[in-house]
Amino acid sequence: MVRYVVLGFTAGRSSAELIGRFKTEGELRDVFEGGPRLALRASRRGLYIFRECGPGEGDCLYIITFDIRSVEVRDPRRARSPSRVRVPSHEYSEIREALLSKICGSVDLSTYVCFDNYANEVDRYLRGVRASYRVAYYRVRPWRDEDRDLVREAIQDTLGWIAARALELASKVANVAPQGYGQVRKKAVLFLEELGAVKELAKRVEAKLRELGVELQVLQAVVDSERMVREAIQRREELRARGRPQT
């Protein structure tokens, strides 16, 4: 039987409305998996539907989703003191930035559509920060035009986010005071390495980008912004070499 994955079920609605029962504590909140009946119910409610890929089926996307219930915090100065838990807002932000840097499209803070499977990386990160969590992934294809539109728009937003980060960093390199330049330059060099990986990935999945209808001029904006970061670093280095004011 064909299996489907449903996204876009808004907060405040009961899972029983969609799957006929309440989800348990151990189930992921924002993703639903089921057969044709689930897809039919989801289509009537304006939700996003993806068909799960079969064994051996190629050119699939990955939905990566996770719930972080809490993060355990221990004071290293007090090894015997009891640990405490905190809300995982920082961890959601860290994962978001990491996945967007791999050209994943964000559906919400806990669900992403990616060209490769990064679920193991998310799992390792959350184990490392002592989180109480669950991670899952699905190999999928968009089922309808509107589902493909969701992926296209999410990917384009991600590419725009990457280009905006690069432009912001280029501005910092150009305008930071001399005493702060070393630290900003280090960040810029690391970010250029990330951009190199982004360009390699984009080249590898170019056919998928075209199939989804992603506007390639958005990708060109990433290339242009990379050039601006390199030029900003070069200009500051030239000014330093000449002993001139750098801002």
N, C-alpha and C positions, 0 to 999 in steps of 0.2 A: 504493500500500500504506500502511496505517495505521502510523505510527511511534510508538514509546513511549520514555519517559525513566524510568529506574529509579534510585531513591535508597535509601540505608540499607544499603549493602553494607559490612559492618563491617571494621575494620582487621584485618590478619593473615590474611585470606582471599584466595585467588588469583583474579584476574579470569578465569582459564581455566575456573573452576567455573561462571561465569555466561555468558561469551561464547565459550568454547571456545578461547581464546588468551590470551597475556599482553599486557597493555597496553604500549605503547611509552612512552619517556620524554616524548614530545611530547603525550601524551593526558592529559586530566584524570582524576584518580584516583577521585573520589567519585561520578561520574555515568556511567551507561551509556545508550546510545541504540541502538535497533534495532527490529525488527519483532515480529510476534505471537509468534515463538518465544522471544524475549527476555522478553516479558511473561509467558509461560507459565512459564518457568524461574524468574523473579522471584517469581511468585505462590506457587510451591511452596516458596520459601525465606523467605517472610514479609517480602519487601521492599516498598517503596512504589512504586507505578506511576502514571505520568501519561501521558495520551494527548496527543501533539503536536497543536496546532490547525492546521487547514488554512488556506490563503490566504483572507483576507477573513472568517474566522470571528471573531466578536466575543466580548467578555466573557471573555477568557482571562487566566490568571495567567502570571507569568514566573518561571521558575527561573533564578537567577543563580548561577553557580558559578565558582570560580577556584582556581588553585594558585599559590603564591608560593614559588619555590625558594630565592631569596636576595635580599638587598638590597645594592647596592654602596655603600660608604662611602668618601668622599674627605675628606681634611683640607684645608680651604680655605687654611690657612697654608702648605701645602706642595704647590703646584700640580703640581710635577714628580714627586712621590712616588707610588708605585703605590697604587692603591685596594685596599681589602680588602672582603670580604663578611661579612655576619652573618646570623643566623637572623631571619626576619621576624615574630617574635611581636608586636611593637608594631603592625605594619601590619595583621595579622589583627584585632587589637582595635579599631583605628581604623575599619576598614571595617565591623566588626560594629556599632559604635555608630552610624555614619552610616546604615546600612541599617535598623536597628531604629527609628531616629528617623523613618523613612519608612514605618512600620508593615509592614515585611517580617517574615516569620516565619523563625526560624533553625532549619534542619535540623541543621547542624553549623557549625563555624567557617568553612567555605569554601562553604557552600551555603545559599541563602535562597530563599524563595517570596515574591514581591512582587506588588503590584497594578499597578505600572508598571515599565518597563524601565530599570534604573539601571546596566546593564553598561558603558555609555560612561563614566559617572562613576567607576566602579571602575577602568576602564582608564586614565583620565587621572590618577587619584591614583597608581596604581602606576608609571606612566611618570615622574611627577614625583619619586618617591623612588628612581628608578634600580633598580627591582626586575627580577628575572628571573621572568617569570610568564606565565600564560595565563588568559584570561577567556572565558566563553561564556554564552549565554543560550538559553532555550527557551520558546516560547509554548505553554502546556499547559492541560489540565483534569485534575482528579483522576479516576482511572479507576473506583475503587470507593469504598464507604463508608469503609473504613479509611484510604484515601488522603486523602479529604476530612477525616476526623478529624485526621489529621496536620497539615493546613493550619490547621484551626480552632484546635487546641490551640497551635500555634506562634504564630498571630496573637494569641490571648488572652494568651499568655505575654509577647509584646512589649508589648501594652497595659498589662499589669501592671507591666512593667519601666519604662515611661514614667511611670506614676503613682507608682511607688516613687521614681524620680529626683526627681520634683516634690516629694514629701513630704520627702525628705531635704534638698532645697534650701530648702524652707520652714523646716525646723528650723534650718538653718544661718543663714538670714537672721534668725530670731528670737533666736538665742542667741550669735552671734559677738560677740566683743569690739568695742567702738567703733572701734579702730584697724584692724580687719580688715573692717569693714562695707562700705567702698567697693568693695573687690574682689569680695566675695560678692554685693553688689547688682548689679554689672555682669554677673556670671555669671547671676544670676536674671533680669535683663532679657533677655539673649540667649536664655535657655531659654524664657522666655515667648513669644518670637518663634517658636521651634521648635514650641512647643505650638499656637500659632495655625495653623501650617502643618499640623500633625497633625490638628487639628479640621477644617480645610478638606478635607484628603484623605479623612478618615473620612466626611464628609458626601457627598463625591463618590462614594465606593465603598460607601455604606450598603447598597445592594441586594445587592452581592456579600457583604458581611459577613453579611447576613440569610440569604442562600442557603447560606453555609458553616455557619450555625448559631452564629456568634460571639455570645457573651453580651453584649448591649448594656450591661448594668450595669457590665461591665469598662470600656467606653468612658466611661460616666458617671463612673467613678472618676478617669479622666484629667481630665474637666471639673472635678470637685470639687477635685482636687489643684491644678489651675491657680488656682482661686479662693483656695486656702490660701496659695499663693505670693504672690499679689497682696495679700492681707490682711496677710501678714507684712511685706511691704515697706511697706505703708501705715502699719502700726503703728510700725515703726521710724522712718519719716519724721516721724510725729507726735511721737514722743518726742524726736527730734532738734530739732524746731522749738520744743519747750517747754523744751529744755535739761535734760531729765531723764535719769537713768541708763537705758541702752538694753538692759540684760539683767537 
